[in-house]
Amino acid sequence: MRLTLLLTSLVAAACATATDELPFNVEAVAEFNEPWAIVFLPDGDMLVTEKSGQLLRVTQDGGKTSISGVPAVDYGGQGGLGDVVIHPDYANNGLIYLSYAEAGDGDTRGAVVAITKFEEGSEQTSLVEPDVIWRQEKVGGRGHYGHRLAFSPDGYLFISSGERQKFDPAQDMKSTLGKIIRLDDTGQIPDDNPFVDQGGVAAQIWSLGHRNPLGIAFDLEGRLWNSEMGPRGGDELNLVIKGANYGYPIVSNGDQQVSGCCGRQSAFHRPERAIQGGRSRAPRPHRGRIVRRHVEDGAGAGRAPFGAGDGPERVPLHATPQQ
């Protein structure tokens, strides 16, 4: 049996090898300008974000339709239009969640999360005005937004929030920066969040001490994982535990000129994998494309998986998490 997967350049090969040596066939489906995220709709079409602010509906054969009504984004550096996910009950409520960088006063900006849906009568080519349900505090600079989105199996919305290259806010419970956030599907704070008794910003927080969490996903057991871009030599794959502190910027396996950094201390939760190495990118023929992989059962077992296009080689440094 063949398993068909659709991948963007966002999940391009971390260990680039010649395409004729790979254990699958690659077929280009569509090309994009800075694609950032992809989600499948129930009918098999895809929604794809481009960082400059475009939202595209893409068919299985590569046909593209531009969606209007996308909010204005602050495009530059690592910012712009970010993630797109659909509500777990999308088939009944049609809700779409977008993250993006929003401009503030005085040359500041921050990530936001908004809910929208297709406008009635638009043949699904236009969005209603998005309703912002969460905002990162706005600071200077254009890096480390994070702003990945994922719904848990029990229907809660998780948001990754980078520390915006400001370091210390990742340990500040009055700041949204450097955290994993947990909300309900309307943006309200659940009563069972780990720091809800502290009120304020802390009530939103699920975990802290993160740097630039660019990927979050739930596994088949309902556990949350995040891939985190650390300082050089310090990228991490973390099993995200309720209330855990992952230590940044006090500790890191990377090379960072920060007071108190680096190395790992027992007070903080260790990564499942700490990753060391330089930059690697998607093979050039597939950058900026969606590609379809046809994978034979069992093919490629033990090989490095596809990962973020700017991610380093995967070299495990810590295989056992701190309990």
C-alpha positions in Angstrom: 0.0 0.0 0.0 1.2 3.5 -0.7 0.8 6.4 1.7 0.5 9.8 0.0 1.7 12.9 1.9 1.7 16.5 1.0 4.5 18.6 2.3 5.5 22.2 1.9 9.0 23.7 1.9 8.2 24.4 5.6 8.9 20.7 6.1 11.6 20.3 3.6 14.5 17.9 4.0 16.7 18.5 7.0 19.2 16.0 5.7 19.4 16.9 2.0 20.3 14.0 -0.3 20.0 13.7 -4.0 16.4 13.1 -4.9 17.2 9.9 -6.8 18.5 8.4 -3.5 15.4 9.0 -1.5 13.0 6.2 -0.6 10.0 7.9 -2.2 9.0 9.7 -5.4 8.6 13.5 -5.4 6.1 15.3 -7.5 5.8 19.1 -7.5 2.2 20.2 -7.0 2.3 24.0 -6.8 4.8 26.8 -6.3 4.6 29.7 -3.7 6.4 32.8 -2.5 7.6 32.2 1.1 5.0 29.6 2.1 4.7 29.5 5.9 1.8 27.1 6.8 -0.6 24.6 5.3 -3.9 23.0 6.5 -6.2 20.6 4.8 -9.9 21.3 4.5 -12.5 18.4 4.7 -12.9 18.4 0.9 -9.1 17.8 0.4 -8.3 21.3 -0.7 -5.5 23.1 1.3 -5.2 26.6 2.8 -1.6 27.9 2.4 -0.2 31.1 3.9 2.5 33.1 2.4 4.5 35.3 4.8 3.9 38.5 2.8 0.2 38.3 3.6 -1.4 36.0 1.0 -3.8 33.2 1.9 -4.3 30.7 -0.9 -6.8 27.9 -1.5 -5.0 25.1 -3.3 -6.6 22.1 -5.0 -5.1 18.6 -5.1 -4.0 19.2 -8.7 -2.3 22.5 -7.8 -4.9 25.0 -8.7 -4.6 28.2 -6.6 -7.3 30.8 -5.6 -6.3 33.9 -3.6 -8.5 34.5 -0.6 -9.5 38.1 0.1 -10.2 39.6 3.6 -6.9 38.6 5.1 -5.9 41.1 7.9 -3.0 43.5 7.3 0.3 42.0 8.5 3.6 43.6 9.5 5.8 41.9 6.9 9.6 41.9 7.5 12.3 39.8 9.1 10.6 36.7 10.5 7.2 38.4 10.6 4.1 38.4 8.4 1.3 36.0 7.9 2.0 32.9 10.0 0.0 29.9 10.8 -3.4 28.7 9.7 -5.5 25.9 11.4 -9.1 25.0 11.3 -11.4 24.3 14.2 -11.8 20.6 15.2 -15.5 21.0 14.3 -14.9 22.9 11.1 -17.3 20.8 9.2 -20.1 22.4 11.3 -18.8 25.8 12.3 -16.4 26.7 9.5 -14.0 28.5 11.8 -10.4 29.3 10.6 -7.6 30.5 12.9 -4.8 32.7 11.6 -1.7 34.0 13.3 0.3 37.0 12.1 2.6 39.8 13.0 0.7 43.0 13.9 2.2 46.5 13.9 2.1 48.6 17.1 3.1 52.1 18.1 6.6 53.4 18.0 8.1 50.8 15.6 6.9 47.8 17.7 5.0 44.7 16.7 3.8 41.4 18.0 2.0 38.2 17.1 -1.7 37.9 17.2 -4.2 35.1 16.7 -7.6 35.8 15.0 -10.7 33.7 14.2 -12.4 34.1 10.8 -14.5 32.1 8.4 -15.5 32.2 4.7 -18.0 34.9 3.9 -21.4 33.5 2.9 -22.0 33.7 -0.8 -18.3 34.3 -1.6 -17.8 30.8 -2.9 -15.1 30.5 -0.2 -12.9 33.2 -1.8 -13.4 35.9 0.9 -13.1 36.0 4.7 -15.3 37.8 7.2 -13.5 40.4 9.3 -11.2 38.5 11.6 -11.8 38.6 15.4 -8.5 38.9 17.4 -8.6 36.5 20.4 -5.0 36.8 21.6 -2.1 39.2 21.4 1.6 38.9 22.2 2.9 42.1 23.8 4.5 44.4 21.2 8.2 45.0 21.3 10.9 46.2 18.8 12.5 43.9 16.3 11.2 41.4 13.8 12.3 38.0 15.1 11.2 35.1 17.2 7.4 35.4 17.0 6.8 31.7 17.2 3.0 31.9 16.7 2.4 28.3 15.7 -1.1 27.0 16.5 -2.4 23.5 17.4 -5.6 22.1 18.8 -5.4 19.4 21.4 -7.5 16.3 21.1 -9.8 17.7 23.8 -10.3 20.9 21.8 -8.0 23.5 23.5 -6.0 25.9 21.4 -2.2 26.0 22.0 -0.1 28.9 20.8 3.7 29.0 20.7 5.1 32.4 21.6 8.7 33.2 21.0 10.7 35.5 23.2 11.2 38.0 20.4 15.0 38.0 20.9 14.6 39.7 24.3 15.8 36.8 26.4 14.6 37.5 29.9 10.9 37.7 29.3 10.9 33.9 28.7 11.2 33.6 32.5 8.8 36.4 33.3 5.3 35.3 34.3 3.9 38.7 33.5 5.0 38.4 29.9 3.6 36.2 27.1 7.0 36.0 25.5 8.9 32.7 25.5 5.9 30.7 26.5 3.4 28.0 25.3 -0.1 29.4 25.7 -3.3 27.4 26.3 -6.8 28.9 25.6 -10.2 27.6 24.8 -11.5 27.8 21.2 -12.9 31.3 21.8 -9.7 32.7 23.4 -10.8 32.4 27.0 -8.5 31.0 29.7 -9.3 27.5 30.9 -9.8 27.0 34.7 -7.3 24.1 34.8 -4.3 26.0 33.3 -1.3 25.4 35.6 -0.8 29.1 36.7 -4.5 30.2 36.6 -4.4 31.1 40.3 -1.8 33.8 39.6 -4.2 35.6 37.3 -3.2 38.1 34.6 -0.9 36.9 31.9 0.3 34.0 34.0 -3.1 32.4 33.7 -2.6 31.9 30.0 0.7 30.1 30.3 1.1 26.3 29.9 4.9 26.2 29.9 7.7 28.7 30.0 11.4 29.1 29.3 11.1 28.8 25.5 13.2 30.6 22.9 11.7 30.4 19.4 9.2 27.5 19.3 8.5 27.2 15.6 6.6 23.9 15.6 4.0 22.4 17.9 2.0 19.2 17.3 0.2 16.5 19.2 1.1 12.9 18.8 -1.3 9.9 18.7 -1.2 9.7 22.5 -2.3 13.3 22.9 1.1 14.6 24.1 2.3 18.0 23.0 5.7 18.4 21.3 7.5 21.5 20.2 10.5 22.0 17.9 12.5 25.0 19.2 15.1 27.1 17.4 17.8 27.7 20.0 21.0 29.6 19.9 23.7 28.0 17.7 24.0 24.3 18.6 21.0 24.4 20.9 17.9 23.5 18.9 15.5 21.3 20.8 12.7 18.9 20.4 10.7 19.1 23.6 7.9 17.1 25.1 5.8 20.0 26.5 4.7 19.3 30.1 2.0 21.2 31.9 3.7 23.9 34.1 7.2 23.0 33.1 10.1 25.5 32.7 12.5 24.7 29.9 15.1 27.1 31.2 15.8 29.7 28.5 17.7 32.0 28.7 19.2 30.8 32.0 20.2 27.5 30.4 20.7 26.2 26.9 22.8 23.7 25.0 23.6 26.4 22.5 26.3 29.1 22.1 24.6 32.3 23.3 26.2 35.4 24.7 23.7 35.7 27.6 24.5 36.1 31.3 24.0 32.8 33.1 23.8 30.8 29.8 24.7 28.0 28.9 24.6 24.4 30.0 21.8 22.5 31.6 20.8 22.7 35.3 18.6 20.2 37.2 15.9 22.8 38.0 14.7 22.9 34.4 13.1 20.4 32.1 15.5 18.8 29.7 14.7 18.5 26.0 13.8 15.1 24.6 16.4 15.9 21.9 19.0 18.7 21.8 20.1 19.3 18.3 23.5 20.4 17.2 24.8 21.5 13.8 24.7 24.1 11.1 22.1 25.2 8.6 20.5 22.9 6.1 17.8 23.7 3.6 15.4 22.0 1.3 16.8 20.6 -1.9 16.8 23.5 -4.3 14.3 22.0 -6.8 11.6 22.0 -4.1 12.0 25.3 -2.3 8.8 27.3 -2.3 6.7 24.4 -3.5 4.2 21.9 -2.2 5.4 18.4 -3.1 3.6 15.1 -2.9 5.6 12.2 -1.5 4.6 8.6 -2.4 6.2 6.4 0.4 6.3 2.7 0.4 5.4 1.0 3.7 8.5 0.8 5.8 10.7 2.7 3.4 13.2 5.0 4.9 12.9 3.5 8.4 15.5 5.1 10.6 16.3 8.0 8.3 16.1 11.6 9.4 12.6 12.9 8.9 11.7 16.0 7.0 12.0 19.1 9.2 12.2 22.9 9.1 14.0 24.2 6.1 16.4 26.2 8.2 16.9 23.5 10.8 20.2 21.9 11.6 21.1 18.2 11.4 19.5 16.0 14.1 22.2 14.8 16.6 20.8 13.6 19.9 22.5 15.0 23.0 19.9 14.2 25.6 17.7 11.1 25.0 16.1 11.0 28.5 14.0 13.9 29.9 14.3 15.1 33.4 11.3 13.8 35.5 
